Amino acid sequence: MVTMKGTSPCPLAAHLPRQQLRRNGPMQSKGSPTWHACRVKDCSFTGSGGDFNLHMKVVHQYIKCPQAACESMGPDKNSIYKHLRKCHRARFICRAKNCLFAGSKGDIQLHMKEVHKYLECPEAGCDYVGPHKDALYGHRQEHHGETMKCLFAGCDWDGKIRNFLRYHKHTHGLTYKCPEPNCPYKETGVRLVQHVRRTHKRKFTLKMARNCEVVGQAKDHEGLEGSIIDDADEDEDDEDEDDDENEDDDENDGDYDNTVR
């Protein structure tokens, strides 16, 4: 039996079966503190007040409700989310890691920007906030029809940022050095991949600096010269074009809940 300093089994509950303890909750006698029986399977701890809460947090890693003056606890964030909605009528809850902030829609948006440094959509009347530039770009393309214009002078191409980084910019002749030692070969991205696979007989893909907006400096980014990938990764690369729409949808997902359930 797990015990802590100043705690002991409830003298009034010793004769009751454990199931009844769980159903009836706290046990109390006149002039004595309220005792609680631990509800976790195979744990027979009983204690009062702060000792019981400490036991649940330290031994069972339970999470306390973030609302002031509320002593409720749960085994994980999802249980706390349900508790906040049911008992505190919280409609919006922060979904960032290790954060249980709850409040109005405006409170959540301000919290995400100030505490978690989320990025706000600049479109007038849009209240979206995203965790990083890629998510914000995806949102703006999906919901506001935004496209990216080619950064090369004289080129009128425009389209998705993903397609620019993966395919279009290679048409302007940016060259990359072969990653094989002592190989002087330099070519555009697609041809370099073909060269490595055909000449050096190994799996290869070219890493892109996805967030770089200065194309002329792209070749200076660490890791851009390529890396070895396994067969599974290569198969995934072959399916990327077909999965673009699904990936865009995934990037648009926010990290906070704005629905009532």
C-alpha positions in Angstrom: 0.0 0.0 0.0 1.3 3.4 -1.0 1.3 5.9 1.9 2.7 9.4 2.4 3.6 11.3 5.5 0.6 12.2 7.6 -1.8 9.8 5.8 -3.4 6.5 6.7 -6.3 4.3 5.6 -9.7 5.9 6.3 -11.0 4.4 9.6 -14.6 4.8 8.6 -14.1 3.1 5.2 -12.1 0.1 6.3 -15.1 -2.2 6.3 -16.4 -1.1 2.9 -15.6 -2.9 -0.4 -13.3 -0.9 -2.8 -16.0 -0.6 -5.4 -18.2 1.3 -2.9 -15.3 3.6 -2.0 -15.0 4.5 -5.7 -18.7 5.1 -6.0 -19.2 7.1 -2.8 -15.9 9.1 -3.2 -14.7 11.1 -0.1 -15.2 9.7 3.3 -15.5 12.1 6.2 -16.2 12.0 9.9 -17.2 14.9 12.1 -14.3 17.1 13.0 -11.8 15.2 10.7 -10.4 16.1 7.3 -12.0 14.7 4.1 -10.4 11.4 3.0 -10.2 10.2 -0.6 -9.6 6.7 -1.9 -7.4 6.5 -5.0 -9.4 5.3 -8.0 -6.5 4.0 -10.0 -6.6 0.2 -10.5 -4.6 -1.8 -8.0 -3.8 1.2 -5.9 -5.1 1.2 -2.3 -3.8 4.7 -1.2 -6.1 6.9 0.8 -5.3 10.4 2.0 -6.7 13.8 2.6 -6.5 17.2 0.8 -3.1 18.1 -0.5 -1.6 14.7 0.2 -4.1 13.0 -2.0 -3.5 15.5 -4.8 0.2 15.1 -4.5 -0.1 11.3 -4.7 -2.2 11.5 -7.9 0.3 13.9 -9.5 3.6 12.2 -8.4 2.6 8.5 -8.4 0.0 8.4 -11.3 1.1 11.5 -13.2 -2.4 13.0 -13.1 -3.0 16.5 -14.4 -4.8 19.1 -12.4 -7.6 21.3 -13.8 -6.1 24.7 -14.6 -9.1 26.6 -13.4 -8.6 28.4 -10.1 -10.2 26.8 -7.0 -10.9 23.6 -8.9 -9.3 20.5 -7.5 -10.4 18.1 -10.2 -7.7 15.9 -11.8 -7.4 13.6 -14.8 -5.1 11.0 -16.2 -4.4 12.9 -19.4 -5.1 16.1 -21.4 -8.2 14.7 -23.1 -9.9 14.0 -19.8 -9.1 17.6 -18.7 -10.5 18.9 -22.0 -13.7 17.1 -21.4 -13.8 18.3 -17.8 -13.3 21.9 -18.9 -16.1 21.7 -21.4 -18.6 20.0 -19.2 -17.9 21.6 -15.8 -16.5 25.0 -16.7 -18.3 25.5 -20.0 -15.0 26.2 -21.8 -15.6 26.4 -25.6 -12.0 27.1 -26.6 -8.9 25.2 -25.3 -5.2 25.7 -26.2 -3.9 22.6 -28.0 -0.2 23.5 -27.6 2.0 20.9 -25.9 1.8 21.0 -22.1 -0.7 23.9 -22.1 -4.3 23.8 -20.8 -5.2 27.4 -21.2 -9.0 27.9 -21.8 -11.0 30.9 -22.6 -13.1 32.7 -25.2 -12.1 32.6 -28.9 -10.4 36.0 -28.6 -8.6 34.9 -25.5 -7.3 31.8 -27.2 -6.1 33.8 -30.3 -4.3 36.3 -28.1 -2.8 33.5 -26.0 -1.5 31.6 -29.1 0.2 34.7 -30.5 1.7 36.0 -27.3 2.6 32.8 -25.4 3.3 30.3 -28.2 4.3 32.9 -30.9 1.8 31.7 -33.4 1.5 33.6 -36.7 -1.6 35.6 -37.5 -3.2 35.5 -41.0 -2.9 39.1 -42.4 -6.1 38.9 -44.4 -8.8 41.3 -43.1 -11.5 39.6 -41.1 -9.6 36.3 -40.8 -8.9 35.1 -37.3 -6.6 32.1 -38.2 -3.4 31.7 -36.3 -0.8 29.0 -37.3 2.2 27.4 -35.6 4.7 28.1 -38.4 5.1 29.7 -41.8 4.2 26.5 -43.8 0.9 26.2 -42.0 0.1 29.9 -42.6 1.1 29.6 -46.3 -1.1 26.5 -46.7 -4.0 28.3 -45.0 -3.7 31.4 -47.3 -3.5 29.2 -50.4 -6.5 27.1 -49.3 -8.8 29.7 -48.0 -7.7 33.0 -49.7 -6.6 31.7 -53.1 -3.1 33.0 -52.6 -0.3 31.9 -55.0 3.4 32.6 -55.1 5.0 34.5 -58.0 8.3 33.2 -59.3 11.2 35.2 -57.8 13.2 35.2 -61.0 13.1 38.5 -63.0 11.1 38.2 -66.2 9.2 35.0 -65.2 5.4 35.2 -64.9 4.9 31.8 -63.3 2.8 31.6 -60.2 1.4 28.7 -58.2 1.7 26.9 -54.9 4.8 27.5 -52.8 5.3 23.8 -52.5 5.4 23.4 -56.3 7.9 26.3 -56.7 10.3 24.8 -54.2 10.1 21.3 -55.5 9.9 21.8 -59.2 9.7 25.2 -60.9 12.8 26.9 -59.6 14.9 24.2 -61.1 13.9 25.3 -64.5 15.9 28.5 -64.0 19.2 26.6 -64.0 20.2 26.7 -60.4 23.0 24.1 -60.1 24.0 21.9 -57.2 27.3 20.0 -56.6 27.3 16.2 -56.6 27.6 15.0 -52.9 29.9 12.2 -53.8 33.5 12.9 -52.8 35.9 13.8 -55.6 33.0 14.1 -58.1 33.0 17.5 -59.9 29.6 17.1 -61.5 27.2 20.0 -61.1 23.7 20.2 -62.5 20.1 21.3 -61.9 18.2 19.5 -59.2 16.4 16.9 -61.3 19.5 16.1 -63.4 21.7 15.8 -60.3 19.3 13.2 -58.8 19.4 11.2 -62.1 23.3 11.5 -62.1 23.7 10.2 -58.6 21.3 7.3 -59.1 22.7 6.2 -62.4 26.4 7.0 -62.0 26.9 6.3 -58.3 24.2 3.6 -58.0 22.6 4.7 -54.8 19.4 6.2 -53.6 19.3 9.9 -53.4 17.0 12.9 -53.0 17.6 16.6 -52.9 16.7 18.5 -49.7 15.2 21.9 -50.2 15.3 24.9 -47.8 11.5 25.2 -47.9 11.1 28.5 -46.1 13.8 30.4 -48.0 12.5 33.3 -50.0 15.9 34.2 -51.6 16.3 31.6 -54.3 19.8 32.8 -55.2 21.0 31.8 -51.8 19.3 28.4 -51.7 22.5 26.5 -52.6 24.1 27.8 -49.3 21.6 26.1 -47.1 22.9 23.2 -45.0 21.8 19.9 -46.2 20.8 21.1 -49.7 23.4 19.0 -51.5 21.3 15.9 -50.8 21.2 12.9 -48.6 20.9 9.1 -48.9 17.3 7.8 -48.5 16.0 4.2 -48.2 13.6 2.5 -50.4 10.6 3.4 -48.3 11.5 7.1 -48.4 11.9 6.9 -52.2 8.5 5.3 -52.5 7.0 8.1 -50.5 8.7 10.7 -52.7 7.2 9.1 -55.8 3.7 9.5 -54.3 4.3 13.1 -53.1 2.7 14.7 -56.2 -0.5 12.6 -55.8 -0.7 13.4 -52.1 -0.1 17.2 -52.3 -3.7 18.0 -51.7 -3.9 15.8 -48.6 -0.7 17.3 -47.2 -2.1 20.8 -47.8 -5.1 19.9 -45.7 -2.9 18.5 -42.9 -0.9 21.7 -42.8 -4.0 23.8 -42.5 -5.0 22.1 -39.2 -4.9 24.5 -36.3 -3.5 23.6 -32.9 -6.4 24.8 -30.8 -9.9 23.5 -30.6 -12.6 25.9 -31.6 -15.7 23.7 -31.5 -18.1 22.7 -28.8 -18.4 19.0 -28.3 
